[in-house]
Amino acid sequence: MKLKSWKELPEGAIIPGAPNSPEFKTGDWRTERPVINFDKCTHCHLCWLYCPDSSILTENGKIKGVDYDHCKGCGICAEVCPPSIKAITMEKEEV
């Protein structure tokens, strides 16, 4: 496959065919994974709001889990979970 030179790329950093991220499972490089304790979760949705990968799954207004195929383990969800609740903890990824 011949790579294009910079002169052949489209202007404006346009990515043709976007979005394509659902096709690629990008969660396999994480070293930690978020685990939700549903007994503590108040479904405030802060984790869903701040997740940069849209990996927090919801259904009928409730947090349902984590899309581990796309979660990169950044820990933002655990950080924004209210400290008095701490329903989300980060655990070492088992290989």
Biopython code that builds the backbone (N, CA, C, O; Angstrom):
import numpy as np
from Bio.PDB.StructureBuilder import StructureBuilder

atoms = [
    (1, "MET", "N", (0.836, -1.171, 0.000)),
    (1, "MET", "CA", (0.000, 0.000, 0.000)),
    (1, "MET", "C", (0.888, 1.243, 0.000)),
    (1, "MET", "O", (1.778, 1.385, 0.839)),
    (2, "LYS", "N", (0.637, 2.121, -0.934)),
    (2, "LYS", "CA", (1.405, 3.352, -1.046)),
    (2, "LYS", "C", (0.786, 4.419, -0.144)),
    (2, "LYS", "O", (-0.409, 4.701, -0.230)),
    (3, "LEU", "N", (1.606, 5.002, 0.713)),
    (3, "LEU", "CA", (1.135, 6.072, 1.581)),
    (3, "LEU", "C", (1.016, 7.366, 0.801)),
    (3, "LEU", "O", (1.813, 7.637, -0.097)),
    (4, "LYS", "N", (0.007, 8.171, 1.149)),
    (4, "LYS", "CA", (-0.174, 9.460, 0.495)),
    (4, "LYS", "C", (0.816, 10.471, 1.053)),
    (4, "LYS", "O", (1.175, 10.428, 2.229)),
    (5, "SER", "N", (1.246, 11.372, 0.196)),
    (5, "SER", "CA", (2.085, 12.466, 0.678)),
    (5, "SER", "C", (1.181, 13.502, 1.330)),
    (5, "SER", "O", (-0.038, 13.444, 1.169)),
    (6, "TRP", "N", (1.749, 14.432, 2.050)),
    (6, "TRP", "CA", (0.949, 15.457, 2.711)),
    (6, "TRP", "C", (0.187, 16.314, 1.710)),
    (6, "TRP", "O", (-0.838, 16.904, 2.053)),
    (7, "LYS", "N", (0.678, 16.387, 0.476)),
    (7, "LYS", "CA", (0.016, 17.181, -0.552)),
    (7, "LYS", "C", (-1.289, 16.529, -1.034)),
    (7, "LYS", "O", (-2.157, 17.200, -1.592)),
    (8, "GLU", "N", (-1.413, 15.226, -0.815)),
    (8, "GLU", "CA", (-2.594, 14.499, -1.269)),
    (8, "GLU", "C", (-3.685, 14.395, -0.197)),
    (8, "GLU", "O", (-4.785, 13.923, -0.482)),
    (9, "LEU", "N", (-3.389, 14.831, 1.028)),
    (9, "LEU", "CA", (-4.366, 14.742, 2.112)),
    (9, "LEU", "C", (-5.418, 15.832, 1.970)),
    (9, "LEU", "O", (-5.113, 16.911, 1.461)),
    (10, "PRO", "N", (-6.657, 15.577, 2.407)),
    (10, "PRO", "CA", (-7.698, 16.601, 2.314)),
    (10, "PRO", "C", (-7.395, 17.771, 3.252)),
    (10, "PRO", "O", (-6.780, 17.597, 4.305)),
    (11, "GLU", "N", (-7.831, 18.945, 2.857)),
    (11, "GLU", "CA", (-7.612, 20.143, 3.668)),
    (11, "GLU", "C", (-8.477, 20.124, 4.922)),
    (11, "GLU", "O", (-9.550, 19.521, 4.945)),
    (12, "GLY", "N", (-7.996, 20.792, 5.961)),
    (12, "GLY", "CA", (-8.795, 20.984, 7.166)),
    (12, "GLY", "C", (-8.836, 19.789, 8.098)),
    (12, "GLY", "O", (-9.725, 19.710, 8.945)),
    (13, "ALA", "N", (-7.915, 18.868, 7.970)),
    (13, "ALA", "CA", (-7.863, 17.685, 8.844)),
    (13, "ALA", "C", (-9.178, 16.909, 8.837)),
    (13, "ALA", "O", (-9.610, 16.399, 9.871)),
    (14, "ILE", "N", (-9.796, 16.826, 7.696)),
    (14, "ILE", "CA", (-11.046, 16.084, 7.556)),
    (14, "ILE", "C", (-10.730, 14.592, 7.534)),
    (14, "ILE", "O", (-9.831, 14.141, 6.824)),
    (15, "ILE", "N", (-11.484, 13.844, 8.320)),
    (15, "ILE", "CA", (-11.306, 12.394, 8.341)),
    (15, "ILE", "C", (-12.477, 11.784, 7.582)),
    (15, "ILE", "O", (-13.590, 11.721, 8.105)),
    (16, "PRO", "N", (-12.235, 11.334, 6.352)),
    (16, "PRO", "CA", (-13.337, 10.758, 5.581)),
    (16, "PRO", "C", (-13.839, 9.464, 6.227)),
    (16, "PRO", "O", (-13.049, 8.663, 6.726)),
    (17, "GLY", "N", (-15.127, 9.275, 6.212)),
    (17, "GLY", "CA", (-15.705, 8.051, 6.746)),
    (17, "GLY", "C", (-15.907, 8.073, 8.244)),
    (17, "GLY", "O", (-16.228, 7.039, 8.830)),
    (18, "ALA", "N", (-15.730, 9.216, 8.885)),
    (18, "ALA", "CA", (-15.934, 9.280, 10.329)),
    (18, "ALA", "C", (-17.420, 9.184, 10.629)),
    (18, "ALA", "O", (-18.199, 9.585, 9.764)),
    (19, "PRO", "N", (-17.876, 8.706, 11.737)),
    (19, "PRO", "CA", (-17.083, 8.150, 12.822)),
    (19, "PRO", "C", (-16.783, 6.673, 12.581)),
    (19, "PRO", "O", (-17.629, 5.928, 12.085)),
    (20, "ASN", "N", (-15.603, 6.272, 12.928)),
    (20, "ASN", "CA", (-15.245, 4.873, 12.758)),
    (20, "ASN", "C", (-14.802, 4.228, 14.073)),
    (20, "ASN", "O", (-14.469, 3.044, 14.092)),
    (21, "SER", "N", (-14.795, 4.985, 15.167)),
    (21, "SER", "CA", (-14.309, 4.437, 16.437)),
    (21, "SER", "C", (-15.109, 3.243, 16.955)),
    (21, "SER", "O", (-14.515, 2.374, 17.593)),
    (22, "PRO", "N", (-16.420, 3.147, 16.720)),
    (22, "PRO", "CA", (-17.113, 1.953, 17.212)),
    (22, "PRO", "C", (-16.580, 0.653, 16.606)),
    (22, "PRO", "O", (-16.750, -0.419, 17.186)),
    (23, "GLU", "N", (-15.937, 0.750, 15.445)),
    (23, "GLU", "CA", (-15.410, -0.439, 14.778)),
    (23, "GLU", "C", (-14.142, -0.964, 15.435)),
    (23, "GLU", "O", (-13.791, -2.130, 15.255)),
    (24, "PHE", "N", (-13.445, -0.112, 16.200)),
    (24, "PHE", "CA", (-12.148, -0.495, 16.748)),
    (24, "PHE", "C", (-12.234, -0.647, 18.256)),
    (24, "PHE", "O", (-12.581, 0.299, 18.963)),
    (25, "LYS", "N", (-11.921, -1.824, 18.743)),
    (25, "LYS", "CA", (-11.899, -2.064, 20.183)),
    (25, "LYS", "C", (-10.585, -1.515, 20.729)),
    (25, "LYS", "O", (-9.512, -2.070, 20.488)),
    (26, "THR", "N", (-10.693, -0.424, 21.462)),
    (26, "THR", "CA", (-9.502, 0.291, 21.924)),
    (26, "THR", "C", (-9.239, 0.107, 23.413)),
    (26, "THR", "O", (-8.310, 0.711, 23.949)),
    (27, "GLY", "N", (-10.028, -0.707, 24.088)),
    (27, "GLY", "CA", (-9.869, -0.864, 25.523)),
    (27, "GLY", "C", (-8.798, -1.844, 25.947)),
    (27, "GLY", "O", (-8.578, -2.025, 27.145)),
    (28, "ASP", "N", (-8.127, -2.481, 25.009)),
    (28, "ASP", "CA", (-7.184, -3.532, 25.394)),
    (28, "ASP", "C", (-5.841, -3.008, 25.888)),
    (28, "ASP", "O", (-4.990, -3.810, 26.270)),
    (29, "TRP", "N", (-5.615, -1.695, 25.897)),
    (29, "TRP", "CA", (-4.336, -1.194, 26.376)),
    (29, "TRP", "C", (-4.416, -0.671, 27.815)),
    (29, "TRP", "O", (-3.405, -0.229, 28.362)),
    (30, "ARG", "N", (-5.578, -0.714, 28.424)),
    (30, "ARG", "CA", (-5.689, -0.164, 29.775)),
    (30, "ARG", "C", (-4.998, -1.075, 30.791)),
    (30, "ARG", "O", (-4.879, -2.283, 30.589)),
    (31, "THR", "N", (-4.548, -0.465, 31.884)),
    (31, "THR", "CA", (-3.919, -1.219, 32.971)),
    (31, "THR", "C", (-4.841, -1.319, 34.178)),
    (31, "THR", "O", (-4.651, -2.170, 35.047)),
    (32, "GLU", "N", (-5.854, -0.432, 34.225)),
    (32, "GLU", "CA", (-6.867, -0.483, 35.272)),
    (32, "GLU", "C", (-8.236, -0.355, 34.639)),
    (32, "GLU", "O", (-8.386, 0.229, 33.565)),
    (33, "ARG", "N", (-9.242, -0.910, 35.318)),
    (33, "ARG", "CA", (-10.612, -0.834, 34.816)),
    (33, "ARG", "C", (-11.531, -0.304, 35.902)),
    (33, "ARG", "O", (-11.352, -0.612, 37.081)),
    (34, "PRO", "N", (-12.524, 0.500, 35.501)),
    (34, "PRO", "CA", (-13.496, 0.967, 36.486)),
    (34, "PRO", "C", (-14.491, -0.142, 36.815)),
    (34, "PRO", "O", (-14.956, -0.867, 35.935)),
    (35, "VAL", "N", (-14.804, -0.252, 38.098)),
    (35, "VAL", "CA", (-15.797, -1.218, 38.556)),
    (35, "VAL", "C", (-16.859, -0.443, 39.325)),
    (35, "VAL", "O", (-16.543, 0.316, 40.241)),
    (36, "ILE", "N", (-18.105, -0.636, 38.953)),
    (36, "ILE", "CA", (-19.210, 0.095, 39.568)),
    (36, "ILE", "C", (-19.876, -0.771, 40.629)),
    (36, "ILE", "O", (-20.264, -1.909, 40.365)),
    (37, "ASN", "N", (-20.003, -0.219, 41.827)),
    (37, "ASN", "CA", (-20.746, -0.871, 42.899)),
    (37, "ASN", "C", (-22.179, -0.349, 42.812)),
    (37, "ASN", "O", (-22.462, 0.766, 43.249)),
    (38, "PHE", "N", (-23.064, -1.138, 42.260)),
    (38, "PHE", "CA", (-24.433, -0.696, 42.030)),
    (38, "PHE", "C", (-25.234, -0.544, 43.322)),
    (38, "PHE", "O", (-26.283, 0.099, 43.320)),
    (39, "ASP", "N", (-24.756, -1.126, 44.426)),
    (39, "ASP", "CA", (-25.418, -0.916, 45.710)),
    (39, "ASP", "C", (-25.203, 0.514, 46.203)),
    (39, "ASP", "O", (-26.011, 1.032, 46.973)),
    (40, "LYS", "N", (-24.115, 1.153, 45.763)),
    (40, "LYS", "CA", (-23.809, 2.521, 46.170)),
    (40, "LYS", "C", (-24.222, 3.567, 45.131)),
    (40, "LYS", "O", (-24.469, 4.719, 45.486)),
    (41, "CYS", "N", (-24.298, 3.186, 43.874)),
    (41, "CYS", "CA", (-24.529, 4.128, 42.777)),
    (41, "CYS", "C", (-25.881, 4.835, 42.929)),
    (41, "CYS", "O", (-26.909, 4.192, 43.142)),
    (42, "THR", "N", (-25.860, 6.173, 42.816)),
    (42, "THR", "CA", (-27.092, 6.973, 42.886)),
    (42, "THR", "C", (-27.575, 7.394, 41.500)),
    (42, "THR", "O", (-28.573, 8.104, 41.373)),
    (43, "HIS", "N", (-26.864, 6.954, 40.464)),
    (43, "HIS", "CA", (-27.226, 7.253, 39.076)),
    (43, "HIS", "C", (-27.244, 8.760, 38.814)),
    (43, "HIS", "O", (-28.136, 9.278, 38.141)),
    (44, "CYS", "N", (-26.241, 9.451, 39.359)),
    (44, "CYS", "CA", (-26.122, 10.898, 39.160)),
    (44, "CYS", "C", (-25.621, 11.228, 37.750)),
    (44, "CYS", "O", (-25.751, 12.368, 37.305)),
    (45, "HIS", "N", (-25.059, 10.260, 37.054)),
    (45, "HIS", "CA", (-24.594, 10.382, 35.674)),
    (45, "HIS", "C", (-23.349, 11.251, 35.490)),
    (45, "HIS", "O", (-23.015, 11.602, 34.358)),
    (46, "LEU", "N", (-22.657, 11.606, 36.570)),
    (46, "LEU", "CA", (-21.420, 12.368, 36.406)),
    (46, "LEU", "C", (-20.373, 11.543, 35.653)),
    (46, "LEU", "O", (-19.635, 12.083, 34.829)),
    (47, "CYS", "N", (-20.307, 10.254, 35.928)),
    (47, "CYS", "CA", (-19.351, 9.382, 35.221)),
    (47, "CYS", "C", (-19.660, 9.368, 33.727)),
    (47, "CYS", "O", (-18.754, 9.460, 32.898)),
    (48, "TRP", "N", (-20.924, 9.255, 33.396)),
    (48, "TRP", "CA", (-21.358, 9.246, 31.989)),
    (48, "TRP", "C", (-21.023, 10.576, 31.321)),
    (48, "TRP", "O", (-20.561, 10.601, 30.181)),
    (49, "LEU", "N", (-21.255, 11.676, 32.027)),
    (49, "LEU", "CA", (-21.029, 13.005, 31.478)),
    (49, "LEU", "C", (-19.550, 13.259, 31.182)),
    (49, "LEU", "O", (-19.219, 13.852, 30.156)),
    (50, "TYR", "N", (-18.666, 12.819, 32.068)),
    (50, "TYR", "CA", (-17.247, 13.128, 31.932)),
    (50, "TYR", "C", (-16.433, 12.072, 31.185)),
    (50, "TYR", "O", (-15.281, 12.334, 30.839)),
    (51, "CYS", "N", (-16.980, 10.913, 30.930)),
    (51, "CYS", "CA", (-16.213, 9.853, 30.255)),
    (51, "CYS", "C", (-15.829, 10.297, 28.842)),
    (51, "CYS", "O", (-16.705, 10.549, 28.015)),
    (52, "PRO", "N", (-14.519, 10.396, 28.556)),
    (52, "PRO", "CA", (-14.097, 10.854, 27.232)),
    (52, "PRO", "C", (-14.320, 9.827, 26.121)),
    (52, "PRO", "O", (-14.219, 10.159, 24.940)),
    (53, "ASP", "N", (-14.619, 8.591, 26.493)),
    (53, "ASP", "CA", (-14.792, 7.536, 25.501)),
    (53, "ASP", "C", (-16.238, 7.078, 25.359)),
    (53, "ASP", "O", (-16.515, 6.124, 24.631)),
    (54, "SER", "N", (-17.154, 7.740, 26.037)),
    (54, "SER", "CA", (-18.568, 7.334, 26.038)),
    (54, "SER", "C", (-18.715, 5.857, 26.394)),
    (54, "SER", "O", (-19.484, 5.128, 25.769)),
    (55, "SER", "N", (-17.969, 5.434, 27.401)),
    (55, "SER", "CA", (-17.951, 4.022, 27.782)),
    (55, "SER", "C", (-18.881, 3.682, 28.932)),
    (55, "SER", "O", (-19.009, 2.511, 29.290)),
    (56, "ILE", "N", (-19.536, 4.682, 29.523)),
    (56, "ILE", "CA", (-20.491, 4.396, 30.587)),
    (56, "ILE", "C", (-21.839, 4.118, 29.932)),
    (56, "ILE", "O", (-22.367, 4.955, 29.199)),
    (57, "LEU", "N", (-22.383, 2.951, 30.199)),
    (57, "LEU", "CA", (-23.625, 2.509, 29.564)),
    (57, "LEU", "C", (-24.823, 2.879, 30.436)),
    (57, "LEU", "O", (-24.800, 2.694, 31.653)),
    (58, "THR", "N", (-25.859, 3.400, 29.805)),
    (58, "THR", "CA", (-27.081, 3.760, 30.523)),
    (58, "THR", "C", (-28.292, 3.137, 29.849)),
    (58, "THR", "O", (-28.282, 2.813, 28.661)),
    (59, "GLU", "N", (-29.339, 2.981, 30.658)),
    (59, "GLU", "CA", (-30.604, 2.476, 30.132)),
    (59, "GLU", "C", (-31.720, 2.973, 31.039)),
    (59, "GLU", "O", (-31.658, 2.797, 32.256)),
    (60, "ASN", "N", (-32.729, 3.584, 30.459)),
    (60, "ASN", "CA", (-33.878, 4.099, 31.212)),
    (60, "ASN", "C", (-33.463, 5.005, 32.372)),
    (60, "ASN", "O", (-34.020, 4.922, 33.467)),
    (61, "GLY", "N", (-32.478, 5.871, 32.118)),
    (61, "GLY", "CA", (-32.058, 6.832, 33.122)),
    (61, "GLY", "C", (-31.175, 6.266, 34.229)),
    (61, "GLY", "O", (-30.937, 6.943, 35.229)),
    (62, "LYS", "N", (-30.692, 5.053, 34.073)),
    (62, "LYS", "CA", (-29.855, 4.411, 35.088)),
    (62, "LYS", "C", (-28.526, 3.981, 34.471)),
    (62, "LYS", "O", (-28.459, 3.612, 33.298)),
    (63, "ILE", "N", (-27.485, 4.035, 35.273)),
    (63, "ILE", "CA", (-26.176, 3.528, 34.849)),
    (63, "ILE", "C", (-26.261, 2.005, 34.833)),
    (63, "ILE", "O", (-26.674, 1.390, 35.816)),
    (64, "LYS", "N", (-25.871, 1.407, 33.720)),
    (64, "LYS", "CA", (-25.991, -0.048, 33.569)),
    (64, "LYS", "C", (-24.650, -0.778, 33.549)),
    (64, "LYS", "O", (-24.609, -1.991, 33.754)),
    (65, "GLY", "N", (-23.549, -0.059, 33.305)),
    (65, "GLY", "CA", (-22.257, -0.736, 33.253)),
    (65, "GLY", "C", (-21.234, 0.051, 32.470)),
    (65, "GLY", "O", (-21.392, 1.247, 32.221)),
    (66, "VAL", "N", (-20.175, -0.652, 32.085)),
    (66, "VAL", "CA", (-19.053, -0.036, 31.376)),
    (66, "VAL", "C", (-18.794, -0.815, 30.093)),
    (66, "VAL", "O", (-18.759, -2.046, 30.103)),
    (67, "ASP", "N", (-18.616, -0.108, 29.010)),
    (67, "ASP", "CA", (-18.239, -0.717, 27.730)),
    (67, "ASP", "C", (-16.723, -0.924, 27.756)),
    (67, "ASP", "O", (-15.964, -0.031, 27.380)),
    (68, "TYR", "N", (-16.293, -2.095, 28.197)),
    (68, "TYR", "CA", (-14.866, -2.373, 28.335)),
    (68, "TYR", "C", (-14.155, -2.525, 26.995)),
    (68, "TYR", "O", (-12.925, -2.488, 26.944)),
    (69, "ASP", "N", (-14.900, -2.692, 25.921)),
    (69, "ASP", "CA", (-14.269, -2.745, 24.592)),
    (69, "ASP", "C", (-13.661, -1.398, 24.216)),
    (69, "ASP", "O", (-12.712, -1.343, 23.434)),
    (70, "HIS", "N", (-14.207, -0.303, 24.773)),
    (70, "HIS", "CA", (-13.733, 1.029, 24.398)),
    (70, "HIS", "C", (-13.169, 1.836, 25.565)),
    (70, "HIS", "O", (-12.520, 2.857, 25.339)),
    (71, "CYS", "N", (-13.397, 1.408, 26.798)),
    (71, "CYS", "CA", (-12.865, 2.097, 27.974)),
    (71, "CYS", "C", (-11.347, 1.949, 27.997)),
    (71, "CYS", "O", (-10.815, 0.846, 27.869)),
    (72, "LYS", "N", (-10.656, 3.084, 28.161)),
    (72, "LYS", "CA", (-9.190, 3.063, 28.168)),
    (72, "LYS", "C", (-8.614, 3.104, 29.571)),
    (72, "LYS", "O", (-7.395, 3.129, 29.735)),
    (73, "GLY", "N", (-9.473, 3.110, 30.594)),
    (73, "GLY", "CA", (-9.004, 3.040, 31.969)),
    (73, "GLY", "C", (-8.404, 4.321, 32.503)),
    (73, "GLY", "O", (-7.521, 4.279, 33.359)),
    (74, "CYS", "N", (-8.865, 5.459, 32.017)),
    (74, "CYS", "CA", (-8.286, 6.742, 32.437)),
    (74, "CYS", "C", (-8.616, 7.089, 33.881)),
    (74, "CYS", "O", (-7.863, 7.822, 34.523)),
    (75, "GLY", "N", (-9.732, 6.573, 34.408)),
    (75, "GLY", "CA", (-10.097, 6.809, 35.795)),
    (75, "GLY", "C", (-10.894, 8.078, 36.046)),
    (75, "GLY", "O", (-11.193, 8.394, 37.197)),
    (76, "ILE", "N", (-11.243, 8.806, 35.006)),
    (76, "ILE", "CA", (-12.017, 10.030, 35.192)),
    (76, "ILE", "C", (-13.355, 9.712, 35.857)),
    (76, "ILE", "O", (-13.803, 10.464, 36.723)),
    (77, "CYS", "N", (-13.986, 8.637, 35.474)),
    (77, "CYS", "CA", (-15.283, 8.273, 36.055)),
    (77, "CYS", "C", (-15.169, 8.078, 37.570)),
    (77, "CYS", "O", (-16.046, 8.513, 38.316)),
    (78, "ALA", "N", (-14.113, 7.440, 38.020)),
    (78, "ALA", "CA", (-13.908, 7.224, 39.455)),
    (78, "ALA", "C", (-13.607, 8.530, 40.173)),
    (78, "ALA", "O", (-14.001, 8.713, 41.324)),
    (79, "GLU", "N", (-12.909, 9.439, 39.498)),
    (79, "GLU", "CA", (-12.581, 10.733, 40.097)),
    (79, "GLU", "C", (-13.804, 11.625, 40.270)),
    (79, "GLU", "O", (-13.911, 12.338, 41.268)),
    (80, "VAL", "N", (-14.728, 11.595, 39.313)),
    (80, "VAL", "CA", (-15.890, 12.480, 39.389)),
    (80, "VAL", "C", (-17.046, 11.875, 40.181)),
    (80, "VAL", "O", (-18.008, 12.574, 40.498)),
    (81, "CYS", "N", (-16.963, 10.592, 40.501)),
    (81, "CYS", "CA", (-17.989, 9.971, 41.344)),
    (81, "CYS", "C", (-17.938, 10.678, 42.702)),
    (81, "CYS", "O", (-16.866, 10.780, 43.299)),
    (82, "PRO", "N", (-19.076, 11.165, 43.195)),
    (82, "PRO", "CA", (-19.065, 11.931, 44.438)),
    (82, "PRO", "C", (-18.307, 11.211, 45.565)),
    (82, "PRO", "O", (-18.535, 10.027, 45.811)),
    (83, "PRO", "N", (-17.406, 11.936, 46.246)),
    (83, "PRO", "CA", (-16.571, 11.320, 47.295)),
    (83, "PRO", "C", (-17.362, 10.656, 48.412)),
    (83, "PRO", "O", (-16.903, 9.675, 48.998)),
    (84, "SER", "N", (-18.549, 11.182, 48.713)),
    (84, "SER", "CA", (-19.342, 10.574, 49.784)),
    (84, "SER", "C", (-19.954, 9.236, 49.359)),
    (84, "SER", "O", (-20.410, 8.456, 50.195)),
    (85, "ILE", "N", (-19.955, 8.984, 48.048)),
    (85, "ILE", "CA", (-20.553, 7.758, 47.518)),
    (85, "ILE", "C", (-19.477, 6.766, 47.081)),
    (85, "ILE", "O", (-19.490, 5.607, 47.496)),
    (86, "LYS", "N", (-18.554, 7.220, 46.248)),
    (86, "LYS", "CA", (-17.466, 6.400, 45.695)),
    (86, "LYS", "C", (-17.971, 5.046, 45.197)),
    (86, "LYS", "O", (-17.496, 3.990, 45.617)),
    (87, "ALA", "N", (-18.940, 5.108, 44.298)),
    (87, "ALA", "CA", (-19.496, 3.881, 43.723)),
    (87, "ALA", "C", (-18.590, 3.284, 42.660)),
    (87, "ALA", "O", (-18.747, 2.116, 42.303)),
    (88, "ILE", "N", (-17.638, 4.070, 42.144)),
    (88, "ILE", "CA", (-16.731, 3.571, 41.115)),
    (88, "ILE", "C", (-15.309, 3.535, 41.663)),
    (88, "ILE", "O", (-14.795, 4.533, 42.169)),
    (89, "THR", "N", (-14.691, 2.373, 41.552)),
    (89, "THR", "CA", (-13.297, 2.226, 41.945)),
    (89, "THR", "C", (-12.522, 1.673, 40.755)),
    (89, "THR", "O", (-13.072, 1.006, 39.878)),
    (90, "MET", "N", (-11.239, 1.970, 40.757)),
    (90, "MET", "CA", (-10.370, 1.455, 39.701)),
    (90, "MET", "C", (-9.663, 0.213, 40.234)),
    (90, "MET", "O", (-9.098, 0.224, 41.328)),
    (91, "GLU", "N", (-9.704, -0.848, 39.447)),
    (91, "GLU", "CA", (-9.053, -2.099, 39.822)),
    (91, "GLU", "C", (-8.058, -2.482, 38.746)),
    (91, "GLU", "O", (-8.260, -2.203, 37.564)),
    (92, "LYS", "N", (-6.986, -3.122, 39.168)),
    (92, "LYS", "CA", (-5.940, -3.563, 38.238)),
    (92, "LYS", "C", (-6.548, -4.501, 37.210)),
    (92, "LYS", "O", (-7.319, -5.399, 37.547)),
    (93, "GLU", "N", (-6.194, -4.282, 35.964)),
    (93, "GLU", "CA", (-6.692, -5.102, 34.860)),
    (93, "GLU", "C", (-6.051, -6.476, 34.933)),
    (93, "GLU", "O", (-4.829, -6.595, 35.020)),
    (94, "GLU", "N", (-6.859, -7.489, 34.898)),
    (94, "GLU", "CA", (-6.367, -8.870, 34.876)),
    (94, "GLU", "C", (-6.142, -9.281, 33.437)),
    (94, "GLU", "O", (-7.004, -9.077, 32.582)),
    (95, "VAL", "N", (-4.998, -9.852, 33.173)),
    (95, "VAL", "CA", (-4.665, -10.234, 31.800)),
    (95, "VAL", "C", (-5.028, -11.669, 31.538)),
    (95, "VAL", "O", (-4.819, -12.167, 30.432)),
]
sb = StructureBuilder()
sb.init_structure("model")
sb.init_model(0)
sb.init_chain("A")
sb.init_seg("    ")
for serial, (resi, resn, name, xyz) in enumerate(atoms, 1):
    if name == "N":
        sb.init_residue(resn, " ", resi, " ")
    sb.init_atom(name, np.array(xyz, "f"), 0.0, 1.0, " ", f" {name:<3s}", serial, name[0])
structure = sb.get_structure()
